[in-house]
Amino acid sequence: MDMLERKKVRLYSNNAWFLILLTGLLTILSACGNIEDASDEMNREHSKSQAEQNSDVINVEVLVESDLDSVVDLKVEIDARKHPQSVYSESVEVPYRESFVVPKDTFIPLTSTHVEAGIQEGASWISCSILYDGELVVTHKSRGKGAKALCEKNFRLGPG
């Protein structure tokens, strides 16, 4: 083997090592980016749940639905210690959705939520739902003549 051939072999082997090193480095860096992305996502989710826990209010949402366009004898009662709220209506269009804000300015600020509505003549079903901070806590569906939807969520200390 002459001198020129040895230089070519050495050059190819150096290039091969450089390519292997570069490939390894790129693999490590791309893995770090994925770890950072996953870490950022976990931090965002933690911040969101922390903000919800630290919120100064309870968002109460009620929903009443039926297969016709209205319901009768609607009654909504938000039994909050310092800030009670209520809605009473002989007839209301559905879907009926209303939000109530209850400040957390006292121990057990919200003791109960009560929703009741009657089926309109000719309708086959009626339903109600109560959500606290976007989470469904109770739902009820009733069918037949004279049906009533009744949803109630009471606060209880201890299990249950």
Stockholm file with secondary structure:
# STOCKHOLM 1.0

chainA/1-160         MDMLERKKVRLYSNNAWFLILLTGLLTILSACGNIEDASDEMNREHSKSQAEQNSDVINVEVLVESDLDSVVDLKVEIDARKHPQSVYSESVEVPYRESFVVPKDTFIPLTSTHVEAGIQEGASWISCSILYDGELVVTHKSRGKGAKALCEKNFRLGPG
#=GR chainA/1-160 SS CCHHHHHHHHHHHHHHHHHHHHHHHHHHHHHHHHHHHHHHHHHHHHHHHHHHHTCSEEEEEEEEEESSSEEEEEEEEEEESSCCEEEEEEEEESSEEEEEEEECCSSSCEEEEEEEEECCTTCCEEEEEEEETTEEEEEEEEESTTCEEEEEEECCSSCC
#=GC SS_cons         CCHHHHHHHHHHHHHHHHHHHHHHHHHHHHHHHHHHHHHHHHHHHHHHHHHHHTCSEEEEEEEEEESSSEEEEEEEEEEESSCCEEEEEEEEESSEEEEEEEECCSSSCEEEEEEEEECCTTCCEEEEEEEETTEEEEEEEEESTTCEEEEEEECCSSCC
//
